[in-house]
Amino acid sequence: MKHFKHLQATSADQAAKEAAGGTAWVMAGGTDLLGTLKDEIFPEYPETVIDLKTIEGMDSIEEDGDALRIGALAKLSAVAESELVRQHAQALAQAAERVASPTIRHMGTLGGNVCQMHRCWYFRVPDDRFHCRRKGGKTCPARIGDNRYHSIFGDDNGCYAVSSHDTAPALVALGATVVTTKREIPAEEFFGAHGHRSNVLEDGEVVKEFRVPKTAKSAFQKFALRKSIDFPVVNCAVAQGSDRATRVVLGGVYAAPWRSKEAEEAVAGGVTAESAAKAGEAAVSVAKPLGKNAYKVDIARTLVKRTLTDLV
Ligand SMILES: Cc1cc2nc3c(=O)[nH]c(=O)nc-3n(C[C@H](O)[C@H](O)[C@H](O)COP(=O)(O)OP(=O)(O)OC[C@H]3O[C@@H](n4cnc5c(N)ncnc54)[C@H](O)[C@@H]3O)c2cc1C
């Protein structure tokens, strides 16, 4: 690990100002960032790491009319256990509860979960040994390499890594808004493969909070190889908004959470055991698996059906 300066922020705006030049990176719980710095996976390295945890009041979970306001520094364990989140945004509580292990949920924050970098073993290999597409290289090694955990819905700007943040599909399904120091971004437009980031944030932009519309019915399910602690192979969140329209969002299948319009159409007339099964088929009807990951298509199909069935 290389040396870096450590700055304790007192406000999100101060952190954003310090990070504006791109040489200072922000850190919340550090459960993701510190591993990437230790392994020196990037060609570039921060001169300063700005600790957001010292900002007061950015970890609250509150009701605000028809929505919940969840601070970016809210711990995943707090999100999972919050009665407000369980009652009004169940899919998010269920997703937070399935992240990693109790220790990581006590350290990791919702902001950090949403902003964590992609889990691609070529992207994350120590010492930048694969200078992949995301790091300015010409190709994505996963396209013809070992792609068993990669995208089944094609590439995002040449990258086949997947979004494996558990809370991200839940936030998209619930129609949440990401509030940063600069703007408000619908969760659906927040994610994607952009340089080392998994989102559209710019240098000097810090996530302050999430606004999550209260939603009567929502659910989340995750398939991972180990139940105790593991990233999703595929996860799925569904939510029924006040207009009764159902959103279906998959994770672990593309560089950003994948909203399946095909599945949503299949349940447009209402969610029943039969329409949920049809939605599973519809969701994967447009899949384009790579050489080693066709098995994920079956998992995605089943997970869409099962998660929708939770709404019945
Ligand atoms: C063993 C292990 C298992 C894991 N399993 C899972 C899993 O099953 N599911 C899952 O979803 N994740 C998993 N994770 C990934 C991740 O560490 C956690 O999800 C955690 O939520 C990250 O939060 P953090 O606060 O520690 O983020 P940090 O490590 O502090 O930050 C992560 C990234 O987000 C950026 N960032 C943090 N906060 C903000 C903010 N407010 N504004 C802008 N940028 C910000 C940082 O700059 C950094 O790039 C796992 C990690 C480990 C080490």
The ligand as an SDF file (V2000), in Angstrom:
LIG
                    3D

 53 58  0  0  0  0  0  0  0  0999 V2000
  -15.4400   -9.7520    1.9960 C   0  0  0  0  0  0  0  0  0  0  0  0
  -16.3940   -8.7540    1.3730 C   0  0  0  0  0  0  0  0  0  0  0  0
  -17.6600   -9.1710    1.0240 C   0  0  0  0  0  0  0  0  0  0  0  0
  -18.5680   -8.2740    0.4500 C   0  0  0  0  0  0  0  0  0  0  0  0
  -19.7980   -8.7260    0.0960 N   0  0  0  0  0  0  0  0  0  0  0  0
  -20.6860   -7.8770   -0.4590 C   0  0  0  0  0  0  0  0  0  0  0  0
  -21.9940   -8.3290   -0.8120 C   0  0  0  0  0  0  0  0  0  0  0  0
  -22.3780   -9.4640   -0.5920 O   0  0  0  0  0  0  0  0  0  0  0  0
  -22.8280   -7.4480   -1.4060 N   0  0  0  0  0  0  0  0  0  0  0  0
  -22.4700   -6.1500   -1.6590 C   0  0  0  0  0  0  0  0  0  0  0  0
  -23.2740   -5.3910   -2.1750 O   0  0  0  0  0  0  0  0  0  0  0  0
  -21.2360   -5.7100   -1.3360 N   0  0  0  0  0  0  0  0  0  0  0  0
  -20.3390   -6.5230   -0.7350 C   0  0  0  0  0  0  0  0  0  0  0  0
  -19.0970   -6.0480   -0.3870 N   0  0  0  0  0  0  0  0  0  0  0  0
  -18.6730   -4.7220   -0.8900 C   0  0  0  0  0  0  0  0  0  0  0  0
  -18.6310   -3.4650    0.0110 C   0  0  0  0  0  0  0  0  0  0  0  0
  -17.4720   -3.4350    0.7560 O   0  0  0  0  0  0  0  0  0  0  0  0
  -19.7800   -3.2240    0.8930 C   0  0  0  0  0  0  0  0  0  0  0  0
  -20.9150   -3.4420    0.1470 O   0  0  0  0  0  0  0  0  0  0  0  0
  -19.8760   -1.8460    1.5630 C   0  0  0  0  0  0  0  0  0  0  0  0
  -21.2110   -1.4150    1.5450 O   0  0  0  0  0  0  0  0  0  0  0  0
  -19.0840   -0.6780    0.9940 C   0  0  0  0  0  0  0  0  0  0  0  0
  -19.3750    0.4540    1.8310 O   0  0  0  0  0  0  0  0  0  0  0  0
  -18.2330    1.3230    2.5220 P   0  0  0  0  0  0  0  0  0  0  0  0
  -18.9180    2.3950    3.2850 O   0  0  0  0  0  0  0  0  0  0  0  0
  -17.2800    0.4780    3.2770 O   0  0  0  0  0  0  0  0  0  0  0  0
  -17.5430    1.9200    1.2150 O   0  0  0  0  0  0  0  0  0  0  0  0
  -16.0460    2.4630    0.9800 P   0  0  0  0  0  0  0  0  0  0  0  0
  -15.1080    1.3280    0.8620 O   0  0  0  0  0  0  0  0  0  0  0  0
  -15.7200    3.5180    1.9790 O   0  0  0  0  0  0  0  0  0  0  0  0
  -16.2530    3.1590   -0.4370 O   0  0  0  0  0  0  0  0  0  0  0  0
  -16.5450    2.4030   -1.5960 C   0  0  0  0  0  0  0  0  0  0  0  0
  -16.5030    3.3380   -2.8130 C   0  0  0  0  0  0  0  0  0  0  0  0
  -17.5510    4.2890   -2.7140 O   0  0  0  0  0  0  0  0  0  0  0  0
  -17.0400    5.6260   -2.6910 C   0  0  0  0  0  0  0  0  0  0  0  0
  -17.8910    6.3440   -1.7460 N   0  0  0  0  0  0  0  0  0  0  0  0
  -18.2090    5.9470   -0.4840 C   0  0  0  0  0  0  0  0  0  0  0  0
  -19.1060    6.7990    0.0540 N   0  0  0  0  0  0  0  0  0  0  0  0
  -19.3470    7.7580   -0.8780 C   0  0  0  0  0  0  0  0  0  0  0  0
  -20.1590    8.9210   -0.9070 C   0  0  0  0  0  0  0  0  0  0  0  0
  -20.9420    9.2690    0.1270 N   0  0  0  0  0  0  0  0  0  0  0  0
  -20.1590    9.6950   -2.0290 N   0  0  0  0  0  0  0  0  0  0  0  0
  -19.3850    9.3480   -3.0850 C   0  0  0  0  0  0  0  0  0  0  0  0
  -18.5840    8.2560   -3.1230 N   0  0  0  0  0  0  0  0  0  0  0  0
  -18.5700    7.4660   -2.0200 C   0  0  0  0  0  0  0  0  0  0  0  0
  -15.5830    5.5040   -2.2900 C   0  0  0  0  0  0  0  0  0  0  0  0
  -14.8020    6.5500   -2.8430 O   0  0  0  0  0  0  0  0  0  0  0  0
  -15.2250    4.1630   -2.9040 C   0  0  0  0  0  0  0  0  0  0  0  0
  -14.9120    4.3120   -4.2620 O   0  0  0  0  0  0  0  0  0  0  0  0
  -18.1770   -6.9220    0.2240 C   0  0  0  0  0  0  0  0  0  0  0  0
  -16.8880   -6.5080    0.5860 C   0  0  0  0  0  0  0  0  0  0  0  0
  -16.0170   -7.4030    1.1610 C   0  0  0  0  0  0  0  0  0  0  0  0
  -14.6460   -6.9130    1.5520 C   0  0  0  0  0  0  0  0  0  0  0  0
  1  2  1  0
  2  3  1  0
  2 52  2  0
  3  4  2  0
  4  5  1  0
  4 50  1  0
  5  6  2  0
  6  7  1  0
  6 13  1  0
  7  8  2  0
  7  9  1  0
  9 10  1  0
 10 11  2  0
 10 12  1  0
 12 13  2  0
 13 14  1  0
 14 15  1  0
 14 50  1  0
 15 16  1  0
 16 17  1  0
 16 18  1  0
 18 19  1  0
 18 20  1  0
 20 21  1  0
 20 22  1  0
 22 23  1  0
 23 24  1  0
 24 25  2  0
 24 26  1  0
 24 27  1  0
 27 28  1  0
 28 29  2  0
 28 30  1  0
 28 31  1  0
 31 32  1  0
 32 33  1  0
 33 34  1  0
 33 48  1  0
 34 35  1  0
 35 36  1  0
 35 46  1  0
 36 37  1  0
 36 45  1  0
 37 38  2  0
 38 39  1  0
 39 40  1  0
 39 45  2  0
 40 41  1  0
 40 42  2  0
 42 43  1  0
 43 44  2  0
 44 45  1  0
 46 47  1  0
 46 48  1  0
 48 49  1  0
 50 51  2  0
 51 52  1  0
 52 53  1  0
M  END
$$$$
